[in-house]
Amino acid sequence: MPKRIYEFICPSDHLTDAYIDSELRITNCKVCGQPANRIVSTPMVKLEGVTGDFPGAHAQWERKRNEKIKAEKKYSPTE
């Protein structure tokens, strides 16, 4: 069985993690030793502060926008 890191919570509300087989649903709490049930972890999502986009998406949009402006200036007729 493949092993992965999972989060567990016990009846005393200790939140711990363990590197165990993916089929196991219960392990002993590392703090108090009580049976702890596996829970679904909340994913960590980090967004850009101003736009709310993912950091890579905002940087990519800004780069493409600057390239487009540069191309438009290059090909625009001079006065």
C-alpha positions in Angstrom: 0.0 0.0 0.0 1.3 3.5 -0.7 2.0 5.7 2.3 1.0 9.3 2.6 0.7 12.0 5.2 -2.8 12.4 6.6 -4.2 14.5 9.4 -6.0 13.0 12.4 -8.1 14.3 15.2 -8.7 12.5 18.5 -11.7 12.9 21.0 -9.6 15.5 22.9 -9.3 17.6 19.7 -5.6 17.1 19.2 -4.8 17.6 15.6 -1.9 15.5 14.4 -0.5 14.1 11.2 1.0 10.7 10.4 2.8 9.0 7.5 0.7 5.8 7.1 -0.8 3.5 4.6 -3.6 5.1 2.5 -6.1 2.5 3.6 -5.8 3.2 7.3 -8.5 5.5 8.8 -7.6 5.3 12.5 -4.3 5.7 14.4 -3.2 6.5 17.9 -3.0 10.2 18.8 0.7 11.3 19.1 -0.3 13.6 22.1 -2.6 11.5 24.3 -2.6 8.0 22.7 -6.4 7.9 22.1 -7.7 6.6 18.8 -7.7 9.4 16.3 -9.8 9.5 13.1 -8.5 10.6 9.7 -9.9 13.9 8.5 -10.0 15.7 5.2 -7.4 18.5 5.4 -8.1 22.0 4.2 -6.0 22.8 1.2 -3.7 25.8 1.5 -4.4 28.4 -1.2 -2.4 31.5 -1.5 -3.8 34.3 -3.6 -2.3 37.6 -4.7 -3.3 40.4 -2.3 -4.6 43.0 -4.7 -6.4 41.1 -7.5 -7.2 37.9 -5.7 -5.7 35.8 -8.5 -3.2 33.1 -8.1 0.3 34.7 -8.1 1.4 33.0 -11.3 -1.8 34.0 -13.1 -1.4 37.6 -12.3 2.2 37.7 -13.3 1.4 36.0 -16.6 -1.4 38.4 -17.3 0.8 41.4 -16.6 3.7 40.0 -18.8 1.3 39.4 -21.7 -0.2 42.9 -21.3 3.2 44.6 -21.3 4.2 42.6 -24.4 1.0 43.6 -26.2 1.5 47.3 -25.4 5.2 47.1 -26.5 4.1 45.4 -29.8 1.4 48.1 -30.4 3.9 50.9 -29.8 6.4 49.3 -32.2 3.9 48.9 -35.1 1.9 52.1 -34.6 2.5 54.9 -37.1 4.6 57.8 -35.8 3.2 61.3 -36.0 
